[in-house]
Amino acid sequence: MKNSILHTENLSIGYTSKKTRTVVCENIQFHLQKGTFVTLLGKNGIGKSTFLRTLSQVQKPLKGTIFINEKPLETYSSKSLATLVSLVLTERLPESQLTVFELIALGRQPYTNWVDTLLEEDILNIEKAMELTETAHLKNHRFYELSDGQLQRVFIARALAQDTPLIILDEPTAHLDLHHTLKIFKVLKKLVTETSKTILISTHEVNLAIKFSDEIALMIEKKIYKGTPQQLIEKSEFDKLFPDEMIHFDKNLQQFVMK
C-alpha cells in the first residue's frame, strides 16, 4: 500500500486461556499512512489498549497478520522492531533516582553499544527530543519531582529519542487536566508536522481528536470504522460511539454535546 507504514489483513484480537478464547475485535483491515496523526476512540473496555498492544507486538493476535513496511511483524527481531516502533503505555515507574535526561536517554537503547555509552548522535537525538517536547529545562530534575503533565511529555520525549518512524501511545492524556491535555495534543500534532513521524494514540478526548487528527479510528461493537473527521461526520459514524446516552454528536458544532 503506497505510503503505508503499517497495515493489517484479517486481524482478530483478544485473549486466550486454557479453556476460553475471547474475541475483542475481528476481521480488522487497518492501515496507517506515513506522516499522519491518528486517534483511536471507543468506550471504556471496548479493546483500544488490546489493539495497540497487538499492533506493537506486546500481545499476540488471535488471527491474521500485521505488516510494518510491508514485512510481517513477527519476522522482526526485538531489536530491529525497536528501531521502527516506539510505545508509550500508561505506566508507573519503579522507584529510582533517574533524572529526566537519563529517562529520555533510555529511548536510545536500541542503538547504544553493550555498555550503553551515549555517543554524540545519541546526545543530539535526546536534545532534539527535549526541544520538541519543551522539556529541556527539566533535564536535571528527578522524574518523581514532575507533574503528571510534565512526566507525560518526558515519556513522549523518550519515544522521540528512540527515533522510530511510528509512535504508539495508549491514553497519553489520562489523568491530566484540560490545560495539560490540550498541550499534549498540540505537542503530538507539532511532532507529526515537523518530523513526518506517524503517531497513533488512544484517547477519550473525542472533541480534541476531531480537531487535531488527520484520521480517526472508531472501535464500535467489535469493528473499526476509520476515516478523516469530516468523512466520519458525513457518514454519521460518531452517532454510534455513545448511543442512547447523555451526550450526542452535533454535526453543526462538529462535537459531542449534552442532550
Secondary structure, DSSP 8 states (H G I E B T S, - for coil): -TTEEEEEEEEEEEEE-SS-EEEEEEEE--EEETT-EEEEE--TTSSHHHHHHHHTTSS--SEEEEEETTEEGGGS-HHHHTTTEEEE------S---BHHHHHHGGGTTTS-TT----HHHHHHHHHHHHHHT-GGGTTSBGGGS-HHHHHHHHHHHHHHTT-SEEEEESTTTT--HHHHHHHHHHHHHHHHHH--EEEEE-S-HHHHHHH-SEEEEEETTEEEEE-HHHHHHTTGGGGTSTTSSEEEETTTTEEEE-
